[in-house]
């Protein structure tokens, strides 16, 4: 009887070793590879977001006409070998259309933030000397802003969902870290 159990155990061990072990799923978060992170960004950045901006002057009590706007990102190519994300964007701000190819060298990125477009516009108005202007964006839209060595921040994506905006900003920061970018200041 003991011999039978031993033969069964050895047979079972040989059977388990003979089976192909499936590959591990891609790692998530800080453990994800640059290749997996860039694939995530390439999949999540493309899209079109339409919204309306309402502006009110709190001093004069007047409203500007609503402004229908849209941002579309397409042809996103995330290249992990060169730490570069290339894309095409089309921004229609209600009066002007910007339609061009652009890109982001991850080694030059210094800061990434995710916030509502409404909050970002309010801050921009205040910095430009117009704190009296209040803004409402409908539907709520969330953006990922990238500050690079070149100076002014650029929008790398707009999203209807704030959790997707946060996920993309975290993935982008992870890719920047893996590429050697990010803030060089100790604090």
C-alpha positions as CSV (number, residue, x, y, z in Angstrom):
1,X,0.0,0.0,0.0
2,X,2.8,2.3,0.9
3,X,4.4,1.6,-2.5
4,X,1.2,2.5,-4.3
5,X,1.0,5.9,-2.6
6,X,4.6,6.6,-3.4
7,X,4.0,5.7,-7.1
8,X,0.9,7.9,-7.2
9,X,2.7,10.8,-5.5
10,X,5.6,10.6,-8.0
11,X,3.2,10.3,-10.9
12,X,1.3,13.3,-9.7
13,X,4.5,15.3,-9.2
14,X,5.7,14.4,-12.8
15,X,2.3,15.4,-14.2
16,X,2.4,18.8,-12.4
17,X,5.9,19.5,-13.7
18,X,4.9,18.5,-17.3
19,X,2.1,21.1,-17.4
20,X,2.9,24.5,-19.0
21,X,2.8,27.2,-16.4
22,X,1.0,30.3,-17.8
23,X,2.9,33.5,-17.9
24,X,2.4,35.9,-15.0
25,X,-0.1,38.8,-15.5
26,X,1.5,42.2,-16.0
27,X,2.4,43.9,-12.8
28,X,0.4,46.8,-11.6
29,X,1.3,50.1,-9.9
30,X,4.9,50.7,-8.9
31,X,5.9,47.2,-9.9
32,X,4.7,47.5,-13.5
33,X,7.4,47.5,-16.2
34,X,7.9,50.5,-18.5
35,X,6.6,48.5,-21.4
36,X,3.4,47.7,-19.6
37,X,3.0,51.2,-18.3
38,X,3.4,52.7,-21.8
39,X,0.9,50.2,-23.2
40,X,-1.6,51.3,-20.6
41,X,-1.0,55.0,-21.5
42,X,-1.3,54.3,-25.2
43,X,-4.6,52.6,-24.6
44,X,-6.1,55.2,-22.2
45,X,-5.0,58.5,-23.7
46,X,-6.9,58.5,-27.0
47,X,-10.4,59.9,-27.0
48,X,-12.6,62.9,-27.5
49,X,-14.1,65.0,-24.8
50,X,-16.8,67.6,-25.4
51,X,-17.8,70.2,-22.9
52,X,-19.2,73.7,-22.4
53,X,-17.5,76.5,-20.4
54,X,-19.7,79.1,-18.7
55,X,-17.9,82.2,-17.4
56,X,-19.2,84.8,-14.9
57,X,-17.7,88.1,-13.8
58,X,-18.3,88.4,-10.1
59,X,-17.6,92.2,-10.0
60,X,-19.8,93.3,-12.9
61,X,-22.3,90.5,-12.5
62,X,-22.2,89.7,-16.3
63,X,-21.9,86.4,-18.0
64,X,-19.9,85.6,-21.1
65,X,-21.7,83.6,-23.8
66,X,-21.3,79.8,-23.2
67,X,-18.4,78.4,-25.1
68,X,-18.7,74.9,-26.6
69,X,-15.2,73.2,-26.7
70,X,-13.6,69.8,-27.4
71,X,-10.3,68.1,-27.2
72,X,-9.5,64.9,-29.2
73,X,-6.3,62.9,-28.8
74,X,-5.5,60.3,-31.5
75,X,-2.6,58.4,-33.0
76,X,-1.1,57.9,-29.5
77,X,2.2,56.0,-29.8
78,X,4.0,55.3,-26.6
79,X,7.6,54.3,-27.2
80,X,9.3,52.7,-24.1
81,X,12.7,52.4,-25.9
82,X,12.9,56.2,-26.3
83,X,10.8,57.2,-23.3
84,X,8.5,59.2,-25.6
85,X,4.8,59.5,-26.1
86,X,3.7,61.0,-29.5
87,X,0.2,61.9,-30.3
88,X,-2.1,64.0,-32.5
89,X,-4.5,66.5,-30.8
90,X,-7.3,68.7,-32.0
91,X,-8.5,71.4,-29.6
92,X,-11.5,73.5,-30.5
93,X,-11.8,76.2,-27.9
94,X,-14.9,77.7,-29.5
95,X,-13.1,80.4,-31.5
96,X,-9.9,78.7,-32.7
97,X,-9.0,75.2,-33.7
98,X,-5.5,73.8,-33.0
99,X,-4.9,70.6,-35.0
100,X,-1.3,69.3,-34.7
101,X,1.0,66.5,-33.8
102,X,2.8,66.8,-30.5
103,X,4.8,64.6,-28.1
104,X,6.2,64.3,-24.7
105,X,9.8,63.3,-23.8
106,X,9.4,61.7,-20.4
107,X,12.9,62.5,-19.3
108,X,12.0,66.2,-19.5
109,X,8.9,65.9,-17.4
110,X,9.2,67.6,-14.0
111,X,5.7,67.5,-12.6
112,X,2.3,65.9,-13.3
113,X,-1.0,66.9,-11.8
114,X,-4.6,65.8,-12.2
115,X,-7.4,68.2,-11.5
116,X,-10.7,69.4,-12.8
117,X,-10.7,71.7,-15.8
118,X,-12.9,74.0,-13.8
119,X,-10.3,74.3,-11.0
120,X,-7.4,74.7,-13.5
121,X,-9.3,77.5,-15.4
122,X,-10.0,79.3,-12.1
123,X,-6.3,79.1,-11.1
124,X,-5.3,80.3,-14.6
125,X,-7.7,83.3,-14.4
126,X,-6.4,84.2,-10.9
127,X,-2.7,84.0,-12.1
128,X,-3.6,86.1,-15.1
129,X,-4.9,88.9,-12.8
130,X,-8.6,88.1,-13.1
131,X,-9.7,86.4,-9.9
132,X,-13.2,88.0,-10.4
133,X,-13.9,85.5,-13.2
134,X,-15.6,82.3,-12.0
135,X,-16.0,79.3,-14.4
136,X,-18.3,76.3,-14.6
137,X,-17.5,73.4,-16.9
138,X,-20.4,71.1,-18.0
139,X,-20.1,68.2,-17.9
140,X,-17.3,68.1,-15.3
141,X,-14.0,67.3,-17.1
142,X,-10.7,66.3,-15.5
143,X,-7.3,66.8,-17.0
144,X,-3.8,65.6,-16.7
145,X,-1.3,68.5,-16.8
146,X,2.4,68.0,-17.5
147,X,5.0,70.5,-16.5
148,X,8.3,69.9,-18.4
149,X,11.6,71.6,-18.6
150,X,10.4,73.7,-21.5
151,X,8.2,75.9,-19.3
152,X,4.4,76.1,-19.5
153,X,2.2,73.2,-18.6
154,X,0.5,71.2,-21.3
155,X,-2.6,69.1,-21.2
156,X,-1.9,65.4,-21.9
157,X,-5.5,64.2,-21.6
158,X,-9.0,65.1,-20.7
159,X,-11.4,62.7,-19.1
160,X,-15.0,62.6,-18.0
161,X,-14.0,60.3,-15.1
162,X,-11.8,61.7,-12.4
163,X,-10.6,58.2,-11.4
164,X,-9.3,57.6,-14.9
165,X,-7.6,61.0,-14.8
166,X,-5.9,59.9,-11.6
167,X,-4.9,56.5,-13.0
168,X,-3.4,58.0,-16.1
169,X,-1.5,60.6,-14.1
170,X,-0.1,57.9,-11.7
171,X,0.9,55.7,-14.7
172,X,2.5,58.7,-16.4
173,X,4.5,59.6,-13.2
174,X,5.6,55.9,-13.0
175,X,6.8,56.0,-16.6
176,X,8.6,59.3,-15.9
177,X,10.3,57.8,-12.9
178,X,11.4,54.7,-14.9
179,X,12.8,57.0,-17.6
180,X,14.8,59.2,-15.2
181,X,12.6,62.3,-15.3
182,X,10.8,64.0,-12.4
183,X,11.7,66.7,-10.0
184,X,15.4,66.9,-9.3
185,X,14.9,69.0,-6.1
186,X,15.2,67.2,-2.7
187,X,11.9,68.7,-1.4
